[in-house]
């Protein structure tokens, strides 16, 4: 393959969602004409509040649910017309910890591989279990495992047939902080080996830590898809907090400087655009001094992804 052909194949989306809607029998519209491309080899985080449509979208892409309208292509295969080939390219780790409680870890993961028509491969299964720190539990029955270990088994099952695309639906739900960080490390390693990762999460920290791109879904609509770094730059703002020497009864009216008074009159806050050529802080401090307003401390706070997410879902900007 030529270099140009390699570049083209890398640029082609591994998942392409076009015009996908989902309306239930009662008339509730869970998804509203979703268009989305997932790039090969990226970690894509889909953020949204409960009921936003995250799990519905994943279920449609994975062939678990049918779309009312639209088309989904996974690894070049239509998920409806060529279901078997499309599904073979996908691994899914669901939110629920459903698995065969009385089977051993080894039997459960090996059986899952066989369901996709893959021949037995004990060497590969051993590698998956070792990567997930499950090797010493391989003979344990699932019911004897902790919640965190059961979630690792679900990931092992999803990886058992060597999928190119891995969906993680709320992967850290009910998992302690240490195990969550172990999962983040494992997900990065999978991505580095070429697996495309799509995760839904309530943990903003999770998306901020891992994702290459972020999509925000609200009320069944995909309201934004952006590179994480670009999103932080475009929508992030800094806030200057000025701790005053003496309390004020009201925020001073200084044109061009929207100020808010808080902490019982002892703090002024000023939000400014991180991309602006000038923050205006020096001019603001000069204007305050001209009014005889003295301060004893200054501190700045930059918008986190959580601030941006909450603002987007509320329909505003951070």
FENQUIVEN-V512457 format. One record per backbone hydrogen bond with DSSP energy under -0.5 kcal/mol. NH is the residue of the N-H (numbers start at 1). CO is the residue of the C=O. E is the energy in kcal/mol with one decimal. If there is no record, write none. Layout:
# FENQUIVEN-V512457
nh=(NH;NH)
co=(CO;CO)
e=(E;E)
This chain:
# FENQUIVEN-V512457
nh=(6;7;8;9;10;11;12;14;15;16;17;18;18;20;21;22;24;27;30;30;31;32;33;34;36;38;39;40;40;42;44;44;45;45;46;47;47;48;52;57;58;59;60;61;62;63;64;65;68;69;71;73;74;75;75;77;79;82;83;86;87;88;89;89;90;91;93;94;98;99;101;103;105;105;106;108;109;110;111;112;113;114;115;116;116;117;118;125;126;127;128;129;130;131;132;133;134;135;137;138;140;142;143;144;145;150;151;152;153;154;155;156;157;158;159;160;160;162;164;165;166;167;168;169;169;170;170;171;173;175;180;181;182;183;184;185;186;187;188;189;190;191;192;193;194;195;196;197;198;199;200;201;204;206;207;208;209;210;211;212;213;214;215;216;217;217;218;220;221;223;223;224;226;228;231;232;233;234;235;236;238;239;240;241;241;242;242;243;243;244;244;245;246;248;254;254;255;257;259;260;262;266;266;267;268;269;270;271;272;274;276;284;285;286;287;288;289;290;291;291;292;293;294;296;297;299;301;303;308;309;310;311;312;313;314;315;316)
co=(2;3;4;5;6;7;8;38;38;73;36;16;71;34;69;31;28;24;22;28;22;220;31;20;17;15;37;10;12;39;42;197;43;213;199;45;215;201;49;53;54;55;56;57;58;60;59;59;21;21;18;16;77;14;73;74;72;78;80;82;83;84;85;86;87;165;167;92;96;97;99;100;137;140;138;104;105;106;107;108;109;110;111;112;113;114;113;121;122;123;124;125;126;127;128;130;129;129;134;135;137;103;101;141;142;146;147;148;149;150;151;152;153;154;155;156;157;159;89;89;196;91;198;93;167;168;200;200;170;172;176;177;178;179;180;181;182;183;184;185;186;187;188;189;191;190;164;42;166;44;168;46;202;203;203;204;205;206;207;43;43;226;45;224;47;215;221;52;218;216;221;216;214;212;227;228;229;230;231;232;272;301;270;239;299;240;268;241;297;242;266;294;294;265;252;257;253;254;257;269;267;262;263;262;242;260;240;258;238;236;273;280;281;282;283;284;285;286;287;288;289;288;292;243;243;241;239;237;304;305;306;307;308;309;310;312;311)
e=(-2.4;-2.4;-2.2;-2.5;-2.2;-2.0;-1.5;-2.2;-1.5;-2.6;-3.4;-0.5;-2.8;-2.1;-1.6;-1.7;-2.9;-2.5;-2.0;-0.8;-1.5;-2.9;-0.5;-2.9;-2.2;-2.9;-0.5;-0.6;-0.6;-1.4;-0.6;-3.0;-0.5;-2.3;-3.2;-0.7;-3.2;-0.6;-1.8;-2.3;-2.2;-2.7;-1.9;-2.3;-2.5;-1.1;-2.5;-1.6;-2.4;-1.5;-2.2;-2.6;-2.9;-3.7;-0.5;-1.7;-2.5;-2.2;-0.9;-2.2;-3.2;-1.8;-0.7;-1.0;-1.4;-3.0;-2.8;-0.7;-1.2;-0.6;-1.1;-1.4;-0.6;-1.6;-2.7;-2.4;-2.3;-2.5;-2.5;-1.8;-1.6;-1.8;-1.6;-0.6;-1.1;-2.1;-1.5;-2.3;-2.4;-1.9;-2.4;-2.5;-2.6;-2.8;-1.6;-1.8;-3.7;-0.8;-1.7;-1.4;-1.8;-2.4;-2.5;-1.7;-1.9;-2.5;-1.9;-1.5;-2.0;-2.0;-1.8;-2.5;-2.8;-2.1;-1.6;-0.8;-0.7;-2.0;-1.0;-2.4;-3.2;-3.3;-2.8;-2.6;-0.6;-0.9;-1.5;-0.6;-1.5;-2.1;-2.4;-2.1;-1.8;-2.3;-2.2;-2.0;-2.2;-2.9;-2.2;-2.0;-2.3;-2.4;-2.6;-1.2;-1.9;-2.3;-2.8;-2.4;-2.7;-2.6;-2.4;-1.2;-1.1;-0.8;-1.4;-2.7;-2.2;-2.0;-1.8;-3.0;-1.6;-2.9;-2.9;-2.6;-3.1;-0.5;-2.6;-2.2;-1.9;-2.1;-1.0;-1.1;-2.4;-2.2;-3.0;-2.4;-1.8;-3.2;-2.5;-1.2;-2.2;-2.7;-3.3;-0.5;-3.3;-0.5;-3.4;-0.6;-2.6;-0.6;-3.1;-2.2;-0.5;-2.3;-1.0;-0.5;-0.5;-2.2;-0.7;-1.9;-2.8;-0.8;-1.3;-2.0;-2.3;-2.4;-2.4;-0.5;-2.7;-0.8;-1.0;-2.5;-2.7;-1.9;-2.3;-2.5;-2.2;-2.1;-1.0;-0.6;-1.7;-2.6;-0.8;-3.1;-1.3;-1.8;-2.0;-2.9;-1.9;-2.9;-2.7;-2.1;-2.5;-2.6;-1.7;-1.2;-2.9)
